[in-house]
């Protein structure tokens, strides 16, 4: 099964972004995302601990997928508008849509986790890149 091809709401704007070099680099970027979410300068409404943990978990899964199945450069973007937060992972393999696995075999549960955790999830292609995003209200 593939995700529906759609962009996140246009009202969301990028507040930070980090390059993800490889799977081992995901932990570094996860820490930077958590720090950004904890920093009040990005929002008038801080993210509570439970929401932050969900956002960081989903971002880690999407970034890992981007590194494993996409093409470099891979970037994790933090998007925000008021209390709405989204993460967007960009890779340069737009010919390979994200596929939600049906539960068989090892691995492949990152998109299922994102679908169950986020308020919305989707993907789109733009300028030779693929974006996979998850939004949290």
C-alpha positions, -999 to +999 in steps of 0.1 A: +000+000+000+013+035-008+005+067+010-017+093-005+003+119-025-004+153-009+016+182+005+013+193+041-008+224+048+007+255+031+004+275+063+033+254+078+067+270+075+102+256+080+118+266+112+148+243+111+164+216+089+192+191+093+211+169+068+210+132+076+241+114+062+234+078+072+215+056+096+240+062+124+235+100+119+198+097+127+206+098+165+224+131+162+196+146+142+170+132+166+188+151+194+189+183+174+151+180+166+144+174+203+164+204+213+146+226+187+112+214+200+123+223+235+134+258+225+107+284+230+120+306+202+104+284+176+069+288+190+048+308+212+033+275+223+059+250+235+054+213+227+046+192+257+069+162+266+045+135+253+039+153+220+077+159+216+084+123+221+059+113+194+073+138+170+109+128+176+100+091+172+081+095+139+109+118+126+135+092+134+115+065+115+110+088+085+146+099+084+158+063+087+135+054+057+149+083+038+184+072+043+177+035+036+153+038+006+160+073-008+190+090-023+213+116-007+211+143+003+185+135+029+171+164+050+148+164+080+128+196+082+109+210+111+077+228+101+055+248+123+025+271+125+012+280+160+007+248+179+008+227+148+041+209+142+052+188+112+083+169+102+092+165+066+120+142+053+133+150+019+153+126-002+163+127-039+146+096-052+112+109-063+107+078-085+103+056-054+070+064-035+069+054+001+053+020+007+034+011+038+041-026+046+013-049+056+032-063+087+050-092+072+087-097+079+112-077+099+112-039+098+090-018+077+068-005+104+080+032+104+052+044+081+026+024+101+038+040+133+037+074+117+001+068+104-010+057+139+008+085+158+004+116+136-027+136+129-019+134+092+008+119+070+015+121+033+041+126+006+048+146-025+074+152-052+089+186-059+119+197-079+135+163-082+129+154-045+105+133-026+090+146+007+075+123+033+058+143+061+038+138+093+018+165+110+010+168+147-018+191+160 
